[in-house]
Amino acid sequence: MIKGYRAQNGGFSFIELMVVISIITLLSAIAIPLFLGFREKSRVRAYMATAAGAVSEIQSWVVTTKDPVNLSLRDLDTNCDGTIDSNDMTNGDILTAGIAYVYANCRNNGKNEKAPWSDTPLWYATSDKSSLPVGQISLVQESEGIELIALSTGNVILFHGFISYQ
C-alpha cells in the first residue's frame, strides 16, 4: 500500500489549509454584507411600523383632548407610566402644551424609545418643518393637525402621515 504525505505526518498540508481558509474567506465575504443588509432592512421596517402605528394612537389623543366637555379630565397616560392618575396632564393642559410635544415627551422619556440608527430619542416634536432631523420620527404641530414624518439616515421620507384636528 502506498502511503500519502498526510498519512505519514497525520496533519494537513499547507496547500490544503490555504484552500480551506480561502473558502471560509469567500463565504464570509458573501455572508457578512447579506447579514448587514438584513439588519438594516429590519431597522427600516421597525421604524416605519412604529411611525404607522403612532398615527392611530395620536388620532385617539386628538379625539380625546378635543372634547370641550372633558378639558378638566385626565383621560391619557401623558407620562407613559402605564396608569392614568394625578401625575398625568389634564386634556386642557395637553392642548395648551401641544399634543405633538406631550406625545413625543411621553414616548421619549416614559418609554425611553431610541432611534434605530443612533442613541438619540426616537421622537422629535416641532412647529417648524424646515429642518427635521434624520433617523427620528418628527411630529410637526400645526394649526390644522399634526404632520408625522419619518426620515431615514439618507434623508429619505420613509413614512408620512397627517392627523387632522377635525
C-alpha contacts under 8 A as a table, 3 or more apart, distances in Angstrom:
res1	aa1	res2	aa2	distance
3	K	7	A	6.11
3	K	8	Q	6.79
4	G	7	A	5.38
4	G	8	Q	6.53
5	Y	8	Q	5.36
5	Y	9	N	6.50
5	Y	13	S	8.00
6	R	9	N	5.29
6	R	10	G	5.30
6	R	11	G	5.55
6	R	12	F	6.01
6	R	13	S	6.98
7	A	10	G	5.15
7	A	11	G	7.61
12	F	16	E	6.20
12	F	17	L	6.63
13	S	16	E	5.28
13	S	17	L	6.43
14	F	17	L	5.18
14	F	18	M	6.19
15	I	18	M	5.09
15	I	19	V	6.21
16	E	19	V	5.18
16	E	20	V	6.36
17	L	20	V	5.20
17	L	21	I	6.18
18	M	21	I	5.08
18	M	22	S	6.01
19	V	22	S	5.06
19	V	23	I	6.22
20	V	23	I	5.17
20	V	24	I	6.26
21	I	24	I	5.15
21	I	25	T	6.07
22	S	25	T	5.07
22	S	26	L	6.11
23	I	26	L	5.11
23	I	27	L	6.18
24	I	27	L	5.16
24	I	28	S	6.08
25	T	28	S	5.08
25	T	29	A	6.08
26	L	29	A	5.08
26	L	30	I	6.46
27	L	30	I	5.21
27	L	31	A	6.02
28	S	31	A	5.02
28	S	32	I	5.75
29	A	32	I	6.00
29	A	33	P	7.09
30	I	33	P	6.26
30	I	34	L	6.71
31	A	34	L	5.17
31	A	35	F	6.11
32	I	35	F	5.06
32	I	36	L	6.18
33	P	36	L	5.04
33	P	37	G	6.03
34	L	37	G	5.02
34	L	38	F	6.28
35	F	38	F	5.14
35	F	39	R	6.33
36	L	39	R	5.05
36	L	40	E	6.25
37	G	40	E	5.14
37	G	41	K	6.16
38	F	41	K	5.09
38	F	42	S	6.12
39	R	42	S	5.16
39	R	43	R	6.24
40	E	43	R	5.08
40	E	44	V	6.26
41	K	44	V	5.11
41	K	45	R	6.14
42	S	45	R	5.05
42	S	46	A	6.06
43	R	46	A	5.22
43	R	47	Y	6.05
43	R	116	P	6.11
43	R	117	W	7.99
44	V	47	Y	5.05
44	V	48	M	6.12
44	V	152	S	7.81
45	R	48	M	5.16
45	R	49	A	6.02
46	A	49	A	5.04
46	A	50	T	6.09
47	Y	50	T	5.23
47	Y	51	A	6.35
47	Y	116	P	7.07
47	Y	150	A	7.92
48	M	51	A	5.11
48	M	52	A	6.10
48	M	150	A	7.33
48	M	158	L	6.52
48	M	159	F	6.13
49	A	52	A	5.06
49	A	53	G	5.94
50	T	53	G	5.14
50	T	54	A	6.17
51	A	54	A	5.21
51	A	55	V	6.85
51	A	137	I	6.76
51	A	148	L	7.57
51	A	150	A	6.79
51	A	159	F	6.83
52	A	55	V	5.57
52	A	56	S	7.81
52	A	159	F	7.33
52	A	161	G	7.86
53	G	56	S	6.12
53	G	57	E	6.90
54	A	57	E	5.00
54	A	58	I	5.92
55	V	58	I	5.29
55	V	59	Q	6.05
55	V	148	L	7.71
55	V	161	G	7.10
55	V	162	F	7.76
55	V	163	I	6.87
56	S	59	Q	4.90
56	S	60	S	6.26
57	E	60	S	5.19
57	E	61	W	6.42
58	I	61	W	4.88
58	I	62	V	6.22
58	I	103	Y	7.61
58	I	163	I	7.35
59	Q	62	V	5.04
59	Q	63	V	6.26
59	Q	163	I	6.05
59	Q	164	S	7.86
60	S	63	V	5.08
60	S	64	T	5.99
61	W	64	T	5.12
61	W	65	T	6.06
61	W	76	L	7.32
61	W	99	I	7.40
62	V	65	T	5.39
62	V	66	K	5.87
62	V	99	I	7.30
62	V	165	Y	6.45
63	V	66	K	5.41
63	V	67	D	6.81
63	V	165	Y	7.78
64	T	67	D	6.12
64	T	75	D	7.10
64	T	76	L	7.96
64	T	91	N	7.39
65	T	68	P	7.80
65	T	70	N	7.42
65	T	71	L	6.71
65	T	91	N	4.76
65	T	92	G	6.81
65	T	94	I	7.14
65	T	95	L	6.66
66	K	71	L	7.82
66	K	91	N	7.83
66	K	95	L	7.76
66	K	165	Y	7.81
67	D	70	N	5.69
67	D	71	L	6.84
68	P	71	L	5.66
70	N	73	L	5.33
70	N	91	N	6.90
71	L	90	T	6.56
71	L	91	N	4.74
71	L	92	G	4.44
71	L	93	D	7.94
72	S	90	T	5.53
72	S	91	N	6.14
72	S	92	G	6.09
73	L	90	T	5.29
73	L	91	N	5.93
73	L	92	G	7.97
74	R	77	D	7.99
74	R	84	I	6.92
74	R	85	D	7.21
74	R	86	S	7.63
74	R	88	D	6.55
74	R	89	M	6.14
74	R	90	T	4.40
74	R	91	N	5.91
75	D	84	I	6.89
75	D	90	T	7.18
75	D	91	N	6.75
76	L	84	I	6.20
76	L	88	D	7.21
76	L	89	M	7.67
76	L	90	T	7.95
76	L	91	N	7.62
77	D	80	C	5.38
77	D	81	D	7.03
77	D	82	G	6.67
77	D	83	T	6.02
77	D	84	I	4.91
77	D	85	D	7.81
77	D	88	D	6.02
78	T	84	I	7.87
78	T	88	D	5.26
78	T	89	M	6.17
78	T	102	V	6.69
78	T	103	Y	6.99
78	T	106	C	5.78
79	N	87	N	7.64
79	N	88	D	6.14
79	N	105	N	7.77
79	N	106	C	4.95
79	N	109	N	7.73
79	N	110	G	5.50
80	C	83	T	7.48
80	C	106	C	5.43
80	C	107	R	6.86
80	C	110	G	4.67
80	C	111	K	6.29
81	D	110	G	6.15
81	D	111	K	7.85
84	I	87	N	7.64
84	I	88	D	6.25
85	D	88	D	5.74
86	S	89	M	7.61
89	M	92	G	7.99
89	M	93	D	5.80
89	M	94	I	6.26
90	T	93	D	5.09
90	T	94	I	6.32
91	N	94	I	5.13
91	N	95	L	6.43
92	G	95	L	5.15
92	G	96	T	6.25
93	D	96	T	5.02
93	D	97	A	6.09
94	I	97	A	5.20
94	I	98	G	5.80
94	I	99	I	5.72
94	I	102	V	6.56
95	L	98	G	5.03
95	L	99	I	5.92
97	A	101	Y	6.83
97	A	102	V	6.83
98	G	101	Y	5.40
98	G	102	V	6.33
98	G	141	Q	7.05
99	I	102	V	5.25
99	I	103	Y	5.94
99	I	141	Q	7.57
100	A	103	Y	5.20
100	A	104	A	6.03
100	A	125	A	5.78
100	A	126	T	7.75
100	A	139	L	5.67
100	A	140	V	6.93
100	A	141	Q	5.75
100	A	146	I	6.82
101	Y	104	A	5.24
101	Y	105	N	6.05
101	Y	125	A	5.23
101	Y	126	T	7.36
101	Y	139	L	7.84
101	Y	141	Q	7.83
102	V	105	N	5.14
102	V	106	C	6.07
103	Y	106	C	5.10
103	Y	107	R	6.25
104	A	107	R	5.24
104	A	108	N	5.98
104	A	123	W	5.17
104	A	124	Y	6.19
104	A	125	A	6.08
104	A	139	L	7.57
105	N	108	N	5.19
105	N	109	N	5.71
105	N	110	G	7.40
105	N	123	W	7.70
106	C	109	N	5.50
106	C	110	G	4.94
106	C	111	K	6.83
107	R	110	G	5.55
107	R	111	K	5.00
107	R	112	N	6.38
107	R	113	E	6.13
107	R	123	W	7.04
108	N	111	K	5.86
108	N	112	N	4.70
108	N	113	E	5.09
108	N	114	K	7.21
108	N	121	P	5.66
108	N	122	L	6.52
108	N	123	W	6.22
109	N	112	N	4.90
109	N	113	E	7.51
112	N	121	P	7.44
113	E	121	P	6.08
113	E	122	L	5.55
113	E	123	W	7.74
114	K	118	S	7.33
114	K	119	D	5.78
114	K	120	T	5.62
114	K	121	P	4.50
114	K	122	L	4.49
114	K	123	W	7.98
115	A	118	S	5.55
115	A	119	D	6.17
115	A	120	T	5.66
115	A	121	P	5.69
115	A	122	L	4.18
115	A	123	W	7.87
115	A	135	G	6.16
115	A	136	Q	5.81
116	P	119	D	7.68
116	P	122	L	7.71
116	P	135	G	7.18
117	W	135	G	6.44
117	W	153	T	7.59
118	S	135	G	7.76
121	P	124	Y	7.46
121	P	136	Q	7.31
122	L	135	G	7.67
122	L	136	Q	4.97
122	L	137	I	6.01
123	W	136	Q	5.81
123	W	137	I	4.99
123	W	138	S	5.98
123	W	139	L	7.39
124	Y	133	P	7.83
124	Y	136	Q	6.54
124	Y	137	I	6.01
124	Y	138	S	4.61
124	Y	139	L	6.05
125	A	138	S	5.70
125	A	139	L	4.69
125	A	140	V	5.93
125	A	141	Q	7.18
126	T	129	K	7.05
126	T	138	S	7.37
126	T	139	L	6.34
126	T	140	V	5.04
126	T	141	Q	6.08
127	S	140	V	5.13
127	S	141	Q	4.85
127	S	142	E	6.26
128	D	131	S	7.26
128	D	140	V	6.77
129	K	132	L	5.77
129	K	140	V	6.40
132	L	138	S	6.77
133	P	136	Q	6.07
133	P	138	S	7.52
133	P	151	L	7.35
134	V	150	A	7.78
134	V	151	L	5.00
134	V	152	S	5.60
134	V	153	T	5.17
134	V	154	G	7.44
134	V	155	N	5.74
135	G	150	A	7.23
135	G	151	L	5.52
135	G	152	S	4.88
135	G	153	T	5.05
136	Q	150	A	6.16
136	Q	151	L	6.35
136	Q	152	S	7.61
137	I	148	L	7.00
137	I	149	I	5.83
137	I	150	A	4.39
137	I	151	L	6.76
138	S	147	E	7.92
138	S	148	L	5.71
138	S	149	I	5.15
138	S	150	A	6.14
139	L	146	I	6.32
139	L	147	E	5.72
139	L	148	L	4.76
139	L	149	I	6.64
140	V	146	I	5.48
140	V	147	E	4.95
140	V	148	L	6.38
140	V	149	I	7.93
141	Q	145	G	6.58
141	Q	146	I	4.88
141	Q	147	E	6.76
142	E	145	G	5.25
142	E	146	I	5.70
142	E	147	E	7.38
144	E	164	S	6.10
144	E	165	Y	5.83
144	E	166	Q	7.80
145	G	162	F	6.94
145	G	163	I	5.44
145	G	164	S	4.28
145	G	165	Y	4.97
146	I	162	F	5.77
146	I	163	I	5.12
146	I	164	S	6.56
146	I	165	Y	7.94
147	E	160	H	7.48
147	E	161	G	5.90
147	E	162	F	4.44
147	E	163	I	6.33
148	L	159	F	7.70
148	L	160	H	5.64
148	L	161	G	4.99
148	L	162	F	5.94
148	L	163	I	7.83
149	I	157	I	6.87
149	I	158	L	7.79
149	I	159	F	5.80
149	I	160	H	4.67
149	I	161	G	6.61
150	A	157	I	5.82
150	A	158	L	5.58
150	A	159	F	5.02
150	A	160	H	6.49
151	L	154	G	7.69
151	L	155	N	5.46
151	L	156	V	5.38
151	L	157	I	4.59
151	L	158	L	5.74
151	L	159	F	7.30
152	S	155	N	5.21
152	S	156	V	5.25
152	S	157	I	6.43
152	S	158	L	6.37
153	T	156	V	7.31
157	I	160	H	6.93
